[in-house]
Amino acid sequence: MEIEKIQKIEPIHLEELRKNVPNFTAPQSYLLLENNKILGWYDKKIHKTIPTPNIEVDDDVWQAALNINANCYENGKFIVK
């Protein structure tokens, strides 16, 4: 599947989603990195295969990375470079 376009959106806090969308749970995600640069997020519910090597992250970590628009992962932390 090819990406046709990318649209920048304002981050939405997980608490706000849970408040406005009954039974919302963020997906368990996997992070694909190359030289600490984030290449993509993957979810078992959406993707048939998860590229390796990857880092498994929980809902809160995924949301925190999105909230700061992280594009790198260094020393165990998401950062913007």
C-alpha positions as CSV (number, residue, x, y, z in Angstrom):
1,M,0.0,0.0,0.0
2,E,1.4,3.4,-1.0
3,I,1.0,6.6,1.0
4,E,-0.8,9.1,-1.2
5,K,-0.4,12.2,1.0
6,I,0.5,13.3,4.5
7,Q,-1.5,15.8,6.4
8,K,-0.1,17.5,9.5
9,I,-2.6,17.5,12.4
10,E,-2.7,18.9,15.9
11,P,-1.8,16.3,18.5
12,I,-4.8,15.1,20.6
13,H,-4.1,13.9,24.1
14,L,-5.0,10.4,24.9
15,E,-7.2,11.6,27.8
16,E,-9.2,13.7,25.4
17,L,-9.7,10.8,23.0
18,R,-10.8,8.6,25.9
19,K,-13.3,11.2,27.1
20,N,-14.8,11.9,23.7
21,V,-14.7,8.4,22.2
22,P,-16.3,5.7,24.4
23,N,-14.1,2.6,24.9
24,F,-11.2,4.1,23.0
25,T,-7.9,2.4,23.5
26,A,-4.8,3.3,21.6
27,P,-3.2,0.5,19.7
28,Q,-0.2,-1.4,21.0
29,S,2.5,-0.2,18.6
30,Y,5.9,-1.1,17.3
31,L,8.5,1.5,16.4
32,L,10.8,0.9,13.4
33,L,14.1,2.8,13.7
34,E,17.1,3.3,11.5
35,N,20.1,5.1,13.1
36,N,17.8,6.3,15.8
37,K,15.5,8.0,13.3
38,I,11.8,6.9,13.5
39,L,10.8,5.3,10.2
40,G,7.3,4.2,11.2
41,W,4.8,3.0,13.7
42,Y,3.2,-0.4,13.3
43,D,0.2,-2.1,15.0
44,K,-0.6,-5.8,15.0
45,K,-4.3,-5.0,14.4
46,I,-3.5,-3.1,11.2
47,H,-0.3,-4.6,9.8
48,K,0.1,-8.3,8.9
49,T,3.8,-8.2,9.5
50,I,5.9,-6.0,11.8
51,P,9.4,-5.1,10.5
52,T,12.4,-6.0,12.6
53,P,14.3,-4.9,14.5
54,N,11.7,-2.9,16.3
55,I,10.8,-1.5,19.8
56,E,7.5,-2.4,21.4
57,V,5.8,0.6,23.0
58,D,2.6,0.9,25.1
59,D,-0.2,3.4,24.7
60,D,1.3,6.0,27.0
61,V,4.7,5.9,25.3
62,W,3.2,6.1,21.9
63,Q,1.0,9.1,22.9
64,A,3.9,10.9,24.5
65,A,6.0,10.5,21.4
66,L,3.1,11.8,19.2
67,N,2.5,14.8,21.5
68,I,6.0,16.1,21.0
69,N,6.2,15.1,17.3
70,A,9.2,12.9,18.0
71,N,11.3,11.9,15.1
72,C,14.2,10.2,16.9
73,Y,14.7,7.8,19.8
74,E,18.0,8.1,21.6
75,N,19.2,6.9,25.0
76,G,15.8,5.4,25.7
77,K,13.9,8.7,25.1
78,F,11.9,10.1,22.2
79,I,13.2,13.5,21.0
80,V,12.8,16.0,18.2
81,K,15.9,16.6,16.0
